[in-house]
């Protein structure tokens, strides 16, 4: 059975002290709760060691928001997958549209990041999704298919089973716009079909596909009710402990 996952993505928000405060609030809110989903928070590199230690033994796992596409070496300012793993983090967000858009991350770069994350025992949350103009042109399926083929479909079946996907329509990230639950379901079903064609139906059925793109406490229940939507990658709403918990409670 595939996992339901609610993952927060703090992006470039919260100082270390503010992050510790938020992580503590979340830990305490969930201390007497057994969520019907896996809970993950993606935090800045500077927070990983402290927040991982703080949440050790709780129901909350920690993710890095990125990792380098090189194993080690003279790459000033980069943080390798091995370094991420050494902090106690379990997950790594890879391929977020902001990384693709602002930092020029290509299919080839993301392929390397994914392999390095897997080789270091991290569980990738791999992001895919189309731009507004691509949706308006009706080519969103082609875009998503190319992203999967370009960065993930080189993996073995065993490797692919370690990955969770996050479908993020780029036009709905931080804009207040949200794909309708039917639009989300249609794309998630299409993604699952592509996985089945590549790796077989059992692998497709066991792959968690999250929805990201202005998912919040108000729309999470409807989105999560769809058969192929297995949770959410949550941006702004993950920065408020009560709202993030309300999204977790949508399961």
SERO-4910 file (N, C-alpha, C, O; in steps of 0.05 Angstrom, whole numbers):
BEGIN
 pado doro    nc1    nc2    nc3   cac1   cac2   cac3    cc1    cc2    cc3    oc1    oc2    oc3
  Unk    A     17    -24      0      0      0      0     17     25      0     37     27     15
  Unk    A     10     44    -17     26     69    -17     19     86      7     -2     85     19
  Unk    A     38    103     14     35    121     37     20    146     29     23    156      7
  Unk    A      4    156     47     -5    184     46     16    201     60     25    193     81
  Unk    A     23    223     48     44    240     59     35    269     58     25    279     38
  Unk    A     39    283     80     36    312     80     63    324     86     74    319    108
  Unk    A     75    338     67    102    348     70    101    379     69     90    390     50
  Unk    A    114    391     88    116    420     87    142    428     73    162    414     74
  Unk    A    141    451     60    165    462     47    168    491     56    154    509     47
  Unk    A    186    495     75    189    522     87    201    542     68    199    566     72
  Unk    A    214    532     47    228    550     27    249    567     43    260    558     62
  Unk    A    253    592     34    273    609     47    259    626     68    257    651     65
  Unk    A    248    613     88    233    626    109    243    616    136    252    593    138
  Unk    A    241    632    157    247    625    184    277    624    190    292    610    178
  Unk    A    285    641    209    312    639    220    314    612    235    294    599    239
  Unk    A    338    604    243    341    579    258    324    580    283    310    561    290
  Unk    A    325    603    297    309    605    322    279    603    317    265    590    332
  Unk    A    270    617    296    242    615    289    234    587    280    212    578    286
  Unk    A    252    574    266    247    547    256    245    527    279    227    510    279
  Unk    A    262    530    299    261    513    323    234    517    337    221    498    346
  Unk    A    225    542    339    200    548    352    176    535    337    159    523    349
  Unk    A    176    537    310    155    525    294    156    494    296    135    482    299
  Unk    A    180    483    293    182    453    295    173    443    322    161    422    324
  Unk    A    179    458    343    171    450    370    140    451    373    128    433    384
  Unk    A    128    472    362     99    475    362     86    450    348     67    439    357
  Unk    A     97    444    324     86    421    309     90    395    324     71    378    326
  Unk    A    113    391    335    118    366    351     98    364    374     87    342    379
  Unk    A     94    386    388     76    385    411     47    381    402     32    367    416
  Unk    A     39    393    380     12    390    370      6    361    362    -17    351    365
  Unk    A     27    347    353     23    320    343     32    299    364     33    275    358
  Unk    A     39    308    388     51    289    407     32    267    416     41    245    422
  Unk    A      6    273    417    -13    253    426    -32    245    403    -54    236    408
  Unk    A    -22    248    379    -38    242    355    -24    221    338      0    221    336
  Unk    A    -40    203    327    -28    185    307    -39    192    280    -61    184    273
  Unk    A    -24    209    265    -35    218    239    -40    195    220    -27    175    220
  Unk    A    -60    199    202    -66    179    181    -49    184    156    -57    177    134
  Unk    A    -26    196    161     -7    201    139     20    205    150     24    209    174
  Unk    A     40    202    133     68    209    141     71    239    140     61    252    122
  Unk    A     83    250    161     87    279    163    117    286    159    134    274    172
  Unk    A    122    304    141    150    312    134    151    343    134    132    356    125
  Unk    A    173    354    144    177    383    140    204    387    126    225    376    135
  Unk    A    204    403    105    228    410     90    238    437    100    224    457     99
  Unk    A    262    437    110    273    461    123    299    469    110    312    453     96
  Unk    A    307    494    113    333    503    102    356    487    112    355    476    134
  Unk    A    378    486     97    402    471    105    412    479    133    420    461    148
  Unk    A    410    505    139    421    514    165    405    503    189    415    503    211
  Unk    A    381    492    184    364    483    205    366    452    209    356    442    229
  Unk    A    377    438    190    374    409    189    384    395    214    369    378    225
  Unk    A    407    401    223    419    386    246    401    391    271    393    372    284
  Unk    A    395    416    276    380    423    301    351    412    300    342    400    319
  Unk    A    338    416    277    310    407    275    308    377    274    289    365    285
  Unk    A    327    363    261    327    334    261    330    323    289    316    304    296
  Unk    A    348    335    305    351    325    332    327    331    349    318    315    365
  Unk    A    315    354    345    291    362    360    267    343    355    252    337    373
  Unk    A    265    334    330    242    317    322    248    287    323    230    271    316
  Unk    A    272    280    331    279    252    332    260    237    351    256    246    374
  Unk    A    249    215    342    230    200    359    201    210    357    183    197    369
  Unk    A    196    232    342    169    242    339    157    230    313    170    214    300
  Unk    A    133    238    307    120    228    282    127    245    258    118    240    236
  Unk    A    145    265    261    152    283    240    180    276    229    199    276    244
  Unk    A    182    272    203    208    268    190    217    294    178    201    312    174
  Unk    A    243    296    173    255    321    163    266    316    135    278    296    129
  Unk    A    262    337    118    272    337     91    290    361     87    285    382     98
  Unk    A    311    357     70    325    380     59    309    390     35    293    375     23
  Unk    A    312    416     28    298    427      6    312    424    -20    302    432    -41
  Unk    A    337    412    -19    353    410    -43    378    394    -36    383    390    -12
  Unk    A    393    386    -56    420    376    -51    436    381    -77    425    387    -98
  Unk    A    462    378    -75    479    383    -98    478    360   -118    470    338   -112
  Unk    A    486    366   -143    487    345   -163    516    334   -166    522    320   -185
  Unk    A    532    339   -146    559    328   -144    563    315   -117    551    323    -98
  Unk    A    579    294   -116    583    279    -92    599    294    -71    593    294    -47
  Unk    A    621    308    -80    638    323    -62    658    339    -80    658    336   -104
  Unk    A    674    355    -67    695    369    -82    693    399    -80    681    410    -62
  Unk    A    706    412   -100    710    441   -100    685    455   -111    686    466   -133
  Unk    A    663    454    -96    638    466   -105    628    484    -82    610    478    -67
  Unk    A    641    507    -79    637    525    -57    607    532    -54    594    540    -74
  Unk    A    597    529    -30    570    536    -24    549    514    -28    526    517    -21
  Unk    A    558    492    -40    539    470    -45    538    451    -21    556    450     -5
  Unk    A    516    436    -20    512    417      2    505    390    -10    485    387    -24
  Unk    A    522    370     -5    519    344    -18    497    327     -5    489    332     18
  Unk    A    488    307    -19    469    288     -8    480    274     17    465    269     36
  Unk    A    506    267     16    518    254     39    517    273     64    512    264     86
  Unk    A    522    299     59    521    318     81    492    320     92    488    320    116
  Unk    A    473    320     74    445    321     83    439    297    100    427    299    122
  Unk    A    446    273     90    441    249    105    454    249    133    442    239    152
  Unk    A    478    261    135    492    261    160    479    278    181    485    276    205
  Unk    A    460    296    173    446    313    193    423    298    207    413    308    227
  Unk    A    415    275    196    392    261    207    367    264    190    346    253    196
  Unk    A    369    280    169    346    283    151    341    256    137    359    241    132
  Unk    A    315    252    130    307    227    117    300    231     88    302    213     71
  Unk    A    290    255     81    279    261     55    295    284     42    310    298     56
  Unk    A    292    287     16    303    310      2    284    318    -21    277    301    -38
  Unk    A    276    343    -21    259    354    -42    278    359    -66    298    373    -63
  Unk    A    270    349    -90    287    353   -114    269    362   -136    247    353   -141
  Unk    A    279    382   -151    266    391   -176    243    410   -172    226    413   -190
  Unk    A    242    423   -149    220    443   -145    221    463   -168    242    471   -177
  Unk    A    197    472   -176    196    490   -199    212    516   -195    223    527   -214
  Unk    A    215    525   -170    231    548   -164    261    543   -170    275    561   -179
  Unk    A    270    519   -165    297    511   -171    301    510   -202    321    519   -212
  Unk    A    281    499   -215    283    497   -245    283    525   -257    298    531   -275
  Unk    A    265    542   -246    260    568   -258    282    588   -252    292    602   -270
  Unk    A    290    590   -227    309    611   -218    338    602   -220    356    619   -222
  Unk    A    343    576   -219    371    567   -217    378    548   -240    399    535   -240
  Unk    A    361    547   -261    368    533   -285    372    503   -283    388    492   -298
  Unk    A    359    490   -264    363    462   -261    350    446   -284    326    448   -288
  Unk    A    366    431   -298    358    416   -322    351    388   -315    356    379   -292
  Unk    A    340    373   -334    334    345   -330    359    330   -322    358    313   -304
  Unk    A    382    336   -335    407    322   -329    416    327   -300    425    309   -287
  Unk    A    415    352   -291    422    359   -264    405    344   -244    415    334   -224
  Unk    A    379    344   -249    360    332   -230    363    301   -230    359    288   -210
  Unk    A    371    290   -253    377    261   -254    400    255   -235    399    235   -220
  Unk    A    421    271   -235    444    267   -218    437    271   -189    445    255   -172
  Unk    A    422    291   -182    413    296   -155    398    272   -144    402    264   -121
  Unk    A    379    262   -160    363    239   -152    380    215   -146    376    202   -125
  Unk    A    398    209   -164    416    185   -160    433    189   -134    436    170   -119
  Unk    A    443    212   -130    460    217   -107    443    215    -81    453    205    -61
  Unk    A    419    226    -82    402    224    -58    396    195    -52    398    186    -29
  Unk    A    389    179    -72    383    151    -68    407    136    -58    405    119    -40
  Unk    A    431    141    -70    455    127    -62    464    133    -33    479    118    -22
  Unk    A    454    155    -22    460    163      5    437    157     24    437    167     47
  Unk    A    418    142     15    397    133     34    375    154     39    361    151     59
  Unk    A    373    174     22    352    194     25    328    186      8    331    173    -13
  Unk    A    304    194     16    280    189      1    273    215    -15    265    235     -2
  Unk    A    276    215    -41    269    239    -56    239    245    -57    223    226    -61
  Unk    A    232    270    -55    205    280    -62    210    296    -88    220    318    -87
  Unk    A    204    284   -111    211    295   -136    188    311   -148    166    300   -151
  Unk    A    193    336   -155    172    354   -163    170    356   -194    190    357   -208
  Unk    A    146    356   -204    140    358   -232    116    377   -236    100    379   -217
  Unk    A    113    389   -259     90    406   -264     95    426   -286    117    432   -293
  Unk    A     72    436   -296     73    454   -320     70    483   -313     58    490   -292
  Unk    A     80    500   -330     76    529   -328     48    537   -337     34    521   -350
  Unk    A     40    561   -331     13    570   -338      9    569   -369    -12    561   -378
  Unk    A     29    579   -384     26    579   -413     24    551   -424     12    547   -445
  Unk    A     37    532   -411     36    504   -420      9    492   -415     -2    477   -431
  Unk    A     -3    499   -392    -30    490   -386    -50    502   -406    -68    489   -416
  Unk    A    -47    528   -412    -65    542   -430    -63    531   -458    -82    532   -474
  Unk    A    -39    522   -465    -35    510   -492    -44    481   -493    -44    469   -515
  Unk    A    -52    470   -470    -61    442   -470    -40    421   -471    -45    398   -478
  Unk    A    -15    429   -466      7    410   -468     19    401   -441     41    392   -440
  Unk    A      2    404   -420     12    397   -393     20    368   -391     40    361   -377
  Unk    A      6    350   -405     14    321   -403     41    316   -416     57    301   -406
  Unk    A     46    330   -438     72    326   -452     94    337   -434    116    324   -433
  Unk    A     90    359   -421    110    371   -403    117    352   -381    141    347   -375
  Unk    A     97    342   -367    101    324   -344    115    298   -353    132    287   -340
  Unk    A    106    287   -376    118    263   -386    148    267   -392    164    250   -385
  Unk    A    155    290   -404    183    296   -410    199    298   -384    222    290   -384
  Unk    A    188    310   -364    202    313   -338    208    286   -326    230    282   -315
  Unk    A    189    268   -327    193    241   -316    214    226   -332    232    214   -321
  Unk    A    211    227   -358    229    212   -376    257    224   -374    277    209   -375
  Unk    A    259    250   -371    285    263   -371    302    259   -346    326    260   -347
  Unk    A    288    254   -323    303    253   -298    299    228   -281    316    222   -264
  Unk    A    278    213   -286    272    191   -268    270    163   -282    276    143   -269
  Unk    A    262    163   -307    257    137   -320    282    122   -328    281    101   -340
  Unk    A    305    133   -320    330    118   -322    334    100   -298    351     82   -299
  Unk    A    319    104   -277    322     89   -252    313     60   -256    295     54   -272
  Unk    A    324     42   -240    314     15   -239    287     16   -224    280     35   -211
  Unk    A    272     -6   -226    246     -7   -212    250     -5   -182    235      9   -169
  Unk    A    271    -19   -171    276    -17   -143    282     12   -134    273     21   -113
  Unk    A    298     25   -150    305     53   -143    280     71   -144    275     87   -127
  Unk    A    264     67   -165    240     84   -168    220     80   -145    206     99   -138
  Unk    A    219     57   -133    201     52   -111    208     69    -86    192     71    -68
  Unk    A    232     80    -85    240     97    -63    231    126    -65    235    142    -47
  Unk    A    218    133    -88    212    161    -94    183    167    -90    165    151    -96
  Unk    A    178    190    -78    151    202    -79    151    225    -99    171    239   -101
  Unk    A    129    228   -113    127    250   -133    109    272   -121     91    266   -105
  Unk    A    114    296   -130     97    318   -123     89    333   -148    106    345   -161
  Unk    A     64    331   -156     54    346   -179     47    375   -170     30    379   -154
  Unk    A     62    394   -182     57    422   -175     52    438   -201     71    444   -215
  Unk    A     27    444   -206     22    463   -228     35    490   -221     26    503   -202
  Unk    A     55    498   -236     71    521   -229     54    546   -226     60    564   -210
  Unk    A     32    547   -242     15    571   -241     -1    572   -215    -14    592   -210
  Unk    A      0    551   -199    -15    551   -174      3    553   -149     -7    551   -126
  Unk    A     29    558   -153     47    559   -130     49    588   -120     60    605   -134
  Unk    A     39    593    -96     41    619    -84     24    640    -97     27    664    -92
  Unk    A      6    632   -115    -11    651   -129    -39    653   -117    -54    671   -124
  Unk    A    -46    634   -100    -73    632    -90    -91    616   -108   -113    608   -100
  Unk    A    -82    611   -133    -97    594   -151    -91    565   -144    -69    558   -134
  Unk    A   -111    548   -148   -107    519   -142   -120    504   -165   -141    511   -175
  Unk    A   -107    483   -173   -120    465   -192   -145    454   -179   -145    449   -155
  Unk    A   -167    451   -194   -190    439   -182   -183    410   -174   -164    399   -184
  Unk    A   -199    399   -157   -194    371   -149   -195    353   -173   -181    333   -174
  Unk    A   -213    359   -192   -215    343   -216   -190    346   -234   -181    326   -245
  Unk    A   -180    370   -236   -155    374   -252   -132    359   -239   -116    347   -252
  Unk    A   -130    361   -212   -109    347   -198   -111    317   -202    -92    303   -208
  Unk    A   -135    306   -199   -140    278   -202   -132    269   -230   -120    248   -234
  Unk    A   -140    284   -250   -134    277   -278   -104    275   -283    -95    256   -295
  Unk    A    -89    294   -273    -60    294   -277    -47    271   -261    -29    257   -271
  Unk    A    -56    267   -236    -45    246   -220    -50    218   -232    -33    201   -232
  Unk    A    -74    215   -243    -80    190   -257    -63    186   -281    -54    163   -287
  Unk    A    -58    207   -296    -40    206   -319    -12    198   -311      1    182   -324
  Unk    A     -2    211   -290     25    204   -280     26    175   -272     46    161   -278
  Unk    A      6    165   -258      6    137   -250      6    118   -274     18     97   -273
  Unk    A     -8    127   -294     -9    111   -319     18    109   -332     27     88   -341
  Unk    A     33    132   -333     60    132   -344     78    113   -328     95     99   -339
  Unk    A     76    114   -301     92     97   -285     86     67   -290    104     50   -292
  Unk    A     60     61   -293     52     34   -299     63     24   -326     72      1   -328
  Unk    A     64     42   -346     74     34   -372    104     29   -370    115     12   -385
  Unk    A    118     43   -353    147     41   -350    155     18   -331    172      2   -338
  Unk    A    142     17   -308    151     -2   -287    131    -23   -279    137    -41   -263
  Unk    A    107    -22   -290     86    -41   -284     66    -30   -264     72    -11   -249
  Unk    A     42    -42   -264     20    -31   -248     26    -33   -218     19    -14   -203
  Unk    A     38    -54   -207     43    -55   -178     60    -31   -169     55    -19   -148
  Unk    A     82    -25   -184     98     -2   -176     82     24   -178     85     41   -160
  Unk    A     66     27   -199     50     51   -201     30     53   -178     27     75   -167
  Unk    A     18     31   -170     -1     31   -149     11     38   -122     -2     48   -104
  Unk    A     38     33   -119     51     38    -94     66     64    -93     79     70    -73
  Unk    A     65     80   -114     79    106   -115     61    128   -103     39    132   -113
  Unk    A     71    142    -84     57    165    -72     60    189    -90     82    197    -98
  Unk    A     37    201    -98     37    225   -115     23    247    -99     -1    246    -94
  Unk    A     38    267    -91     28    289    -75     19    312    -93     29    315   -116
  Unk    A      0    328    -84     -7    352    -98      5    376    -84      3    379    -60
  Unk    A     17    394   -100     28    419    -89     18    442   -106     15    439   -130
  Unk    A     12    464    -94      2    487   -109    -21    500    -94    -44    496   -101
  Unk    A    -14    516    -74    -35    530    -57    -55    510    -45    -79    516    -43
  Unk    A    -44    488    -36    -60    469    -19    -61    481      9    -40    488     20
  Unk    A    -85    482     20    -88    494     47   -109    479     63   -121    460     53
  Unk    A   -114    489     87   -134    475    104   -162    475     93   -178    457     99
  Unk    A   -168    495     76   -194    497     64   -200    477     41   -223    469     37
  Unk    A   -179    470     26   -183    453      3   -171    426      5   -175    409    -13
  Unk    A   -156    421     26   -141    395     28   -159    371     28   -154    351     15
  Unk    A   -181    372     43   -199    349     46   -210    340     19   -210    317     12
  Unk    A   -218    360      3   -229    353    -24   -207    342    -42   -212    322    -56
  Unk    A   -184    355    -42   -162    345    -58   -154    316    -50   -150    299    -67
  Unk    A   -151    312    -24   -142    286    -14   -163    264    -17   -156    240    -15
  Unk    A   -188    272    -23   -208    251    -26   -206    238    -54   -219    217    -58
  Unk    A   -191    249    -72   -188    238    -98   -171    213    -98   -151    212    -82
  Unk    A   -177    193   -113   -164    166   -110   -134    166   -117   -120    149   -106
  Unk    A   -125    185   -133    -97    185   -141    -81    208   -128    -57    212   -134
  Unk    A    -93    222   -109    -80    244    -95    -73    233    -67    -90    228    -50
  Unk    A    -47    230    -62    -38    216    -38    -26    235    -17    -11    227      0
  Unk    A    -34    260    -19    -25    280      1    -16    305    -12    -24    311    -35
  Unk    A      0    321      2      7    347     -9     35    356     -2     46    348     19
  Unk    A     47    372    -19     72    386    -13     63    415     -9     55    429    -27
  Unk    A     65    424     16     52    448     26     72    470     29     92    466     43
  Unk    A     67    493     17     85    516     19     77    534     42     83    528     66
  Unk    A     65    556     36     59    577     56     44    566     81     49    575    103
  Unk    A     25    548     76      9    538     99     25    521    118     16    516    140
  Unk    A     49    512    110     65    496    129     80    514    148     93    504    167
  Unk    A     79    540    145     93    559    163     76    567    187     85    582    204
  Unk    A     51    556    188     33    561    211     25    534    222     13    518    209
  Unk    A     33    529    247     30    503    258      1    493    258     -5    470    252
  Unk    A    -18    510    266    -46    502    267    -57    496    239    -72    477    236
  Unk    A    -50    512    220    -60    507    193    -48    482    181    -61    466    168
  Unk    A    -22    477    186     -9    453    176    -22    428    189    -26    408    176
  Unk    A    -28    430    215    -41    408    228    -69    403    216    -77    380    213
  Unk    A    -83    424    209   -109    421    197   -107    406    170   -125    390    163
  Unk    A    -86    411    155    -82    396    130    -76    367    136    -86    349    122
  Unk    A    -59    362    156    -54    334    164    -80    320    172    -84    297    166
  Unk    A    -97    335    187   -122    324    196   -142    318    174   -162    304    177
  Unk    A   -137    330    150   -155    325    127   -155    295    119   -173    286    105
  Unk    A   -135    280    128   -135    251    124   -149    237    147   -151    212    147
***
